């Protein structure tokens, strides 16, 4: 038997002022789109903004449904749109923010497992790292490579084993 350890580094910021102008713009886009979320049940609005390599920003917000499994998270709304409309343009970064009862959360919120899988697949598909920015009012977390979100991922190699 062997014990193994998985770990990764991330950067923590205490203010958006510390971000590059490119990431500030992405963060602002995520904040704006979060206001369009349809979340009458949870009152939990999430916004995701994606920066493509060509400089275009794609956004998405969560969309709930009274039949709960039928809703969709902000990250997947944005990723599926980006991958369908711009299939040959790589995703450079994604920013994610959440509000509860219209109030920005102090701490960053992280993607659910399904969204982590879709981010991972998007990164695998383009063969380039995707940066991820998790926004909170008091803290911002940044990782350089989305593979850190799902270190033991299910990928195309899992299907061929």
URPEVEN-V536222 format. One record per residue. N is the residue number from 1. RES is the residue in one letter. SS is DSSP state (hx for helix, st for strand, lp for the rest). PSI is psi in whole degrees, -180 to 180 (999 if undefined). D_LAST is the distance of its C-alpha to the last C-alpha in Angstrom with 2 decimals. Layout:
# URPEVEN-V536222
N:RES:SS:PSI:D_LAST, N:RES:SS:PSI:D_LAST
This chain:
# URPEVEN-V536222
1:X:lp:143:22.31, 2:X:lp:137:22.10, 3:X:lp:131:23.28, 4:X:lp:159:21.79, 5:X:lp:138:23.28, 6:X:lp:129:22.28, 7:X:lp:162:25.27, 8:X:lp:163:26.46, 9:X:lp:149:29.82, 10:X:lp:163:31.49, 11:X:st:137:34.97, 12:X:st:128:37.52, 13:X:st:152:40.45, 14:X:lp:-3:43.50, 15:X:lp:149:44.69, 16:X:hx:-21:43.62, 17:X:hx:-24:46.28, 18:X:hx:-11:43.93, 19:X:lp:157:41.37, 20:X:lp:161:41.45, 21:X:hx:-35:43.26, 22:X:hx:-45:40.03, 23:X:hx:-31:38.40, 24:X:hx:-45:41.73, 25:X:hx:-41:41.73, 26:X:hx:-44:38.18, 27:X:hx:-44:39.20, 28:X:hx:-39:42.30, 29:X:hx:-39:40.39, 30:X:hx:-41:38.17, 31:X:hx:-45:41.37, 32:X:hx:-47:43.05, 33:X:hx:-27:40.27, 34:X:hx:-28:39.85, 35:X:lp:-16:43.30, 36:X:lp:1:42.05, 37:X:lp:145:39.60, 38:X:st:99:40.26, 39:X:lp:58:40.12, 40:X:lp:-17:43.03, 41:X:lp:-49:41.35, 42:X:lp:-22:39.90, 43:X:lp:25:42.23, 44:X:st:101:39.29, 45:X:st:128:39.14, 46:X:st:138:36.22, 47:X:st:141:36.28, 48:X:st:135:33.59, 49:X:st:134:34.50, 50:X:st:132:32.23, 51:X:st:119:33.50, 52:X:st:159:32.25, 53:X:lp:-24:32.63, 54:X:lp:3:35.60, 55:X:lp:-11:37.41, 56:X:lp:142:37.15, 57:X:st:128:36.61, 58:X:st:137:34.85, 59:X:st:160:35.54, 60:X:st:152:34.53, 61:X:st:158:35.79, 62:X:lp:148:34.56, 63:X:st:105:35.66, 64:X:lp:168:36.19, 65:X:lp:147:36.90, 66:X:lp:-27:38.82, 67:X:lp:88:35.81, 68:X:hx:-46:33.84, 69:X:hx:-11:30.26, 70:X:hx:-8:31.56, 71:X:lp:177:32.38, 72:X:st:139:30.40, 73:X:lp:155:30.27, 74:X:hx:-42:31.99, 75:X:hx:-44:28.97, 76:X:hx:-35:27.06, 77:X:hx:-50:30.32, 78:X:hx:-45:30.77, 79:X:hx:-44:27.20, 80:X:hx:-38:26.85, 81:X:hx:-49:30.29, 82:X:hx:-46:29.64, 83:X:hx:-28:26.39, 84:X:hx:-36:28.12, 85:X:hx:-24:31.45, 86:X:lp:59:30.46, 87:X:lp:-23:27.00, 88:X:lp:7:27.78, 89:X:lp:122:29.40, 90:X:lp:149:27.42, 91:X:st:126:28.00, 92:X:st:-43:29.82, 93:X:st:158:30.44, 94:X:st:137:30.63, 95:X:st:139:33.43, 96:X:st:133:33.51, 97:X:st:153:36.68, 98:X:st:148:37.89, 99:X:st:144:41.32, 100:X:st:128:42.51, 101:X:lp:43:45.73, 102:X:lp:12:46.15, 103:X:st:127:46.17, 104:X:st:134:43.77, 105:X:lp:144:41.86, 106:X:lp:-40:42.81, 107:X:lp:151:39.29, 108:X:lp:153:36.16, 109:X:lp:141:33.80, 110:X:lp:155:30.04, 111:X:lp:151:27.54, 112:X:lp:172:26.02, 113:X:hx:-41:22.31, 114:X:hx:-41:21.87, 115:X:hx:-38:23.74, 116:X:hx:-41:21.81, 117:X:hx:-42:18.57, 118:X:hx:-39:20.50, 119:X:hx:-44:22.00, 120:X:hx:-45:18.69, 121:X:hx:-40:17.36, 122:X:hx:-43:20.76, 123:X:hx:-43:20.57, 124:X:hx:-42:17.17, 125:X:hx:-40:18.58, 126:X:hx:-10:21.72, 127:X:lp:33:20.35, 128:X:lp:146:23.37, 129:X:lp:147:24.12, 130:X:lp:126:25.82, 131:X:st:146:28.70, 132:X:st:132:29.35, 133:X:st:120:32.86, 134:X:st:118:33.66, 135:X:st:132:37.34, 136:X:lp:163:39.81, 137:X:lp:-37:43.58, 138:X:lp:-20:43.94, 139:X:lp:146:40.60, 140:X:st:131:38.04, 141:X:st:142:34.64, 142:X:st:131:32.81, 143:X:st:144:29.43, 144:X:lp:-19:28.64, 145:X:lp:120:24.91, 146:X:hx:-17:23.26, 147:X:hx:-20:20.08, 148:X:hx:-19:22.40, 149:X:hx:-26:22.55, 150:X:lp:73:18.99, 151:X:lp:-29:17.84, 152:X:lp:64:14.74, 153:X:lp:155:13.71, 154:X:lp:118:11.24, 155:X:lp:-172:10.51, 156:X:hx:-30:9.12, 157:X:hx:-30:6.32, 158:X:hx:-32:5.50, 159:X:hx:-24:5.79, 160:X:lp:6:3.79, 161:X:lp:999:0.00
